């Protein structure tokens, strides 16, 4: 199968996976924010890339790419030097290898390395060459051999430490394991590149600053193809979704329409589960990816990106079960709550106080108030969705946590009224009316309570009373009660129509009796 046409993508990784899976050949034009790239592909593997993109723009484009630092390596990174024994301990811990077997074969590999470098006698070399270690040890030692080969090229030990340890450190920083770190080192840097200023989380823009331009692009493609580098903006969910989009864009042959879809339902469920765990347990600043002194524009941009990322339409092609849909809704709820809290200075201050007390482990009223507010807002959304019984449970929970907010009583009463229809609900409706009135005793200027009393009177046919309540709601300053305005307009129209009908009826009766 040959590649066809143009393709606009946001991440290289899903594309490279797709190319490899389908073993495609041809030339693909990649359109990026930095410019266009012509990627020549043979049997699923990019082998040549041409581009007219300026170096600075290319570095900026690659600056989106970031690879994961290894937690184990952090313990060793700031030491003055890394000895061979420390490397051994690191490999043993990472690979969970048998110490005696590993050390024996490590000795064999060292002999093999030096035999190769210094042309030892053929018999000794042949003996070493013929030995085969266990598979797991070989997996650890194969890349280590290449690293040791580079070390052996520098006879001065001090020079080895100064010149080669940066290779080793950067290789580890650019990887998720020692093995991958050394392979990245071999593949990307060669024997003589020095990177003395290291920090965790090396970006590809930094790599671009020290790698020759002509060598950079093919190596990046190779590393992406192998899965050793990953774009920072690409979450597991984005990876699955974008790979699906790549398949749709490239593959027009109906016989292969489901090639990428297979297995993705499970992948997306796993990705949703991970995203749910991360988001619902994070603080609002981490959810939206901002610091405490954030730029409001940055906050809004991040919010929009998250909403688009988790929009239900993006998951239409996947078979989500009820649990996954629930998690997706909860993710969106948390994102919305985080945005609404952080964009309002007063709510943000309350939230920061809440976080401070929570960090200290002190049970405070503020924590209960904040939790009550969360239950209350869930209840309001459920009422809007026409689910008063579920909303009522949330309002009850809010009142249990904070019994001082008059608005909670008003909504509790209105939800009770809505979930208690018919004759059998008459007593509950009376209790609902009392709850709303109680909220007004606590706050006589609670406009929403007058709105609910107006709704109750209207549903029971007492239009003049309903009109009084609606007008009272509108008379309270600093309110923008569109719902009450609409109800007043409708009731006035209805009363005017009824008045006209009564007038017409009286005129008809008068003419009848005159006869």
N, C-alpha and C positions, 0 to 999 in steps of 0.2 A: 504494500500500500504506500502511496506517495502522499506527501503533505500538499495541501492545496490552500491557496488564498492567503488572506491576512488574518492576524489574530491579535486582539488587544487584551492584554492580561495585566494582572496586578501582582503576580508572584511567579517566580521561575520554577519553584520546587514542584508544584502539581504538574506543570507542563512537562518537566523532565521525566517525572515518574510515568506520565502518560506515553511519552515518546518511547521510553524503554520498554514499557509493557506491550506496546503495539509493534515494536521493532520497525518504526517508520524511517523512511529515507526521503531526502529532498532538501529544499531551502525554505526556511521559515522567516518571515519578517516579524520581528518583535517591536511593537510600538510602546515606548515607555514615556514617563514624564520627562526624562532627560533627552530622549531622542530615539532613533530607530537602530535596530541591530539586525543584520542578516546572519542567521545561524544555519550553517550547513550541517545536515544530520545524515548519518549513515548507520543503518540498522539500530536505530533508537539512541545513538550516542552522538552528541555534538562533537564535531572534530575540527571545526574552523569557524571563527566569528569575525565578521568585518563590521566596522561602525565608523560613523563620522562624528560621533559625540566627542565634545571637548573633554579633556582629562578632568577638569574641575567638576563638570557636570556629571561625568561618570562616577567620580568619587562620591558626589552628593547622592546619586542614585543608589550606589552600593552602601551608602551610609545608613540606609534602612535595614541592612542586614546585620544581625548580631547573633553570636552563637553563645552557648551556655557555658558558664564557668563551672569547673568541677569542684564540689564541696570539699572533697578529700584533699585536693591540692592546696586549698587555702591555708591548711595547717602548716604547709612546708614553704609557702611562697616567700615569706619575709625572712627566712633564715639566710645566714651569710653565704652558705653554699649547700649544694645537695650532693651527698656522698653516694657512692655506689650502693652502700648498705641501705640508705634511705630509699633509693630507687627500688631495690629488691623488696623492701618492706611494703612499699606502695603497690608494686605489682602483685605481691602475695595477697594483700588485703583486697585489692580490686578483683583479682581473678579467683580468689578463694582456692588457691592451689596448694598442693602438698609441698611443704618447705624443702624436704630432702630431695625429692624428685626435681623440683624446680632448680635448686642450687646446682645439682649435678649437671643438668642439661645447660644451665647458664654457663658453667665452666666449659662445656663442650663448644658452645657457641662462641665464647671468647677465643678459644683456641682456633676455631674455624676462621674467625675474623682476622686474627693476627697472622694465621697461616696464609690467608689470601693476600693480606696487605704486604707482608714481608717475604713472600715467596719461600716458605719453609719447604722442607723436603717433601717430595710427592707422596711418599708412603704415609707420612703423618697426616697430610691433608686428605688423602683418600680415605683413611680410617675415620676421620671426623666427618667427612662428607657422607659416608655410608650410614651414619646413625640417624634414627628417626625418633624424636621425642613424642610423648603422648600429645594428642590433638590440642587439649586445653593449654598445655605448656607451650606448644609450638605457636599457638595463637598469640600468646604473650611475648614470646621471644623473637618471632619473626620481625616485628617492627623495631624491637629493642636492638636487634643485630644491626639494622641500618643506622640507628643512632650511635651505637658503639663504633661503627665504621668511621663515622664523622669524627668522633672523639679521637680515634687512633691517628687521624691525619695531623693532629696537633701534638707534637712530642713534648712541649712544655706544659706541665700540669697546671700551672697558674693561668697560663693563656687559655687552656681548655676551659677552666671554670669561668673566666671572664667573657670568653667569646661564645661558648657553646651553651651555657646555662640559659641565656636569653632565648635561644632556639627552643630549648626544652620547656621553659616557662610559657612562652607564647604558644607553643604547640598545645600545651595543656589548657591554657586559657581559651583557646579556640576550639575546645572539644569537650566531650562529656566523659572521657575516660583517658587513661594513660595510653592505651593502645591507639585510639584514634588521634590522640595528641601527637604521638610520634609520627604517625602516618601523615597527618596534616603538615607536620614539620618537614618531612621528607618531600611531600608533594608540592607544598606551597613555597617553602623558603630556600631549599637547597642548602649547601654546606657553609656559605660565607655571609649570609645576611645577619646583621646584628640589630637587635631591637632592645636597647638598654632600659627604656622607660616603659615599664609595664604597669597596668592596673587591671582590675577585674572588668570583664565585659568589653573586650576589644572589639571595635566596630570594623566593618570592612572598609570604611573610609580611612581608618588608620592603616590598615593593611595596604590600601592603594598608595599611601604616601611612601612606602618603602619597597614596593615591588615594581619592577620595570613594567611599563604600560603594556608592552607587546606580550608579556608573559601572563598578565593578570586575568584577562577575560577567559581564555580557555581553562585556566586552573579553577576559576570561580565556578564555571559551568560544571567542571568535573566534580568538584566538591559538593555542589548542590545536587548533582545527579546521584552521588553516593549517599546523600542524606546527612552529610557532616556539617553543613551550614544551613541556617534557617533564618527566614526573615522575621525580624522582631514583631512586625505588625501581624504576622500570620499565626493566629491561634489554631488549635486543632480543628475547630469548627470551620474557620476560614479555609484551612487546607482541604478539607473534604468538599466544601461548597465550591471552591475555585477549581478543584480538579474536575468536578461535575461540569462546570461552565466551560472548561477547556475541552472536555470531551464533546460537548454540544457544539462548540465552535469549530472543531476540527473534523469531527466524524459525521459525515452525511450518509454513509452507507447504513441502510436500515438493518442489515444483518449483524452489525456490530453496535447497535444503538444502546445495548445494556451493558457494554463491556466495563465501563467505569462504575455503573450503578451497583454492580454486585459487591456485596460486603459493606457498602457505604451506610446502609441503614444501621448496622451494628456500630460502625465507626461514629456516626453522628450521635447515637444514643450515648456512647461512651464519652464523646466530647461534650455533650450537653451536661452529663452528670458532673464532669470535671469543672466545667464553667459554673454550674450551679453551686457546687461546693465552694469554689473560690469566691464568687460574687456575694452570696448570701452571708458568708462569714467574714467578709472584709468590711473595713470602715468605709464611709462614704467617699473619703478622699481617694482611697485606693481603688474603689469601684470606678471612679471617673478619671483616674490617672492624673490627679493634680495635687499640688502641695497646698499648704494652708494659706500661702500668699499668692493664690492663683490669679491669672488674668481671666476676667469674665468671658472674654471671647474664646479662650482656650477651653474653659469649662463647657461652653455651649457646643463647641466643635466636637469635643470628646463625647458629649452626650448624644449628639446626632449620629456619630459613628457607631456607638454602641446600639442605639435604637435600630439603625439599619442592619447591623450585624445580626441582631437577634429577632428581626422582624419575621413574623410567622410565614410570610410569603416566600422567604428564602428557603424554607424547609418543606415546601409543597411537594417536592419530588421524593421525599423520604417518608417512610411509614413510621410515624411517631405514635407510640402508645399513649394512653391517658396519662401515665406517670410522667412521660417526657413532655407532654403538652403542659402539664401542671408546672413542671420545673421551668419551662420556657416562660410561662406567665409570671412565675415568681421572680425570675431573673429580670424581666421587664419592669415588674413592680418595684424591685429594689433600685434599679437604675433610675426610674422616675422619682422615687422617694429621695434618692441621693441628690438628684439634680434640684428638685424643689426645695430641699433643705439648704443646700449650699448656696443657692443663688439669692436667698433671702437673708440679709445680715442678722436679723433677730433670731431666726430659726437656726442659723449657722452657729451663733453664739451659744444657744441652748445645747446644740449638739456637741460643741467642743467641751462645754462643762460636763455633759454626760460622759464623754470619752475620758475626761480627766478623772472623774470619780470612778468610772469603771476600771481604769488602769490601776487605781489605788486599791481596788477591791472593797470599796466602802459601799454598802447598800444605802442608797439615798432616795429621797422622795422624787428627785429629778429623774432617776432611772425609771420609776414607775410612771411618772407623767409622760415620759417619752414613749414608753411601751404602750400606754393608754392611747396616746395620739396615733400610734401606728394602727392599733385595733380600730379606732374611730374612723380613720381614713379608709381602711379596708371596708368597713361597714357602709360608708358613703358610696363607695364604688359599687358595692353589691346592691344598694338601693337603686342606683342609676341603672343597673343591669336587670332590674325587676326581680330581685331575689330577697324579699323582705325577711323571710325566716332566717336565712344565713346572716343577713345584716344585723338582725336583732341580737343574735348570739355575739357578734363582734361588739355591739354597743354595750351589752351586758358586761363583757370582759373589760371594756374601757372604763366603765363605771366602777368595777371592782378595783381597778388599779388607781383610779383618780375620781373620787366622788364629788369633787369641788367644781367641775366644769358644767355650767348650766346647759350648754349646747348638747352635751351627752344625753341629758334627760329629755330634751326636745326630740332628738333623733330616736331615742329608745321608745318614746311614746308613739311617734309617727310610724316606726317600723312595726310596732305591736298592732297598731290600728290596721295597717296594710295587710298583715298576715292573719287577720281575724275577721274574715267576711261572714255574711249570713247571720241567721238568728243565733246559731251556736256561738258566735263570736261577740255577742252583744256586751257581755260583762267585760270581756277583754278590751273592747273598744272604749268602755267607760273608764277603765284603768288607764288606757292610753291617753284619753283626754286629760285625766288628772295629772299624768306625768308631764304633759306639755305645759299645763297651767303651773305646775311646780317649777318648771324651768323659768317661767316668767316671774315667779316670786323671787327667784334667785337673781334674775337680771331682767328688769322690766323693759329694757331696750333691745331684747333679743329678737331681731326681726324675723329670723327663721321660724321661731315659735309661732308668731302671728301668721306666717305663711301656712304652717301645718294646721293651725286652727281653722284657717280659711278653707283649706282642702277638706277638712272633716265636715264643716258646715255645708260646703257645696255638695259633697257626696250624699249628704242626708237631705238635700233639697232646700236648705235654709239659705237662699241666695242673698237676701239683704244682710244677714249676719256674716256670711262669707265675705261680702263686699267690705264690710266694716273692718274685718281682720286684715284683708289684703291692703286696704288703704292705710291701716295702722302700720303694717310692715313697711310700706313705701314712705311713710312720714318720718321714719327714723333716719337720722343723718348718716352720711358716709356709707350708704348701702347702694348697691346696684342690682336691684332685685327684678330682673327681666321677667321671671316667672310670675311674680305678683302683678306686674304691669299687664302682662298678657291676660291673666285671669280677670283683672278689673275691666279690661276692654271687652272681653267675651261676656261677662256677666251684665255689664251695662247694655250691650247689644241685645242680650236675651231679655232683660227687664224692659227695655224700650219696645221690643217686639211684642212682649206680653201686654204691655200697656196699650199699644196700638190695637191689638186684638180685642182687648176689653172695651176700648172706645168704639170700635166698629160694631161689636156685639150690642152695646147699649144703643147705638144709633139704629140698628136693625130692629130691636125690640120696641123702640119709640115709634118708629114708622108703623109697626104692626098694630100697636094699640090705638093709634090715631084713626085707623080704619074702623 
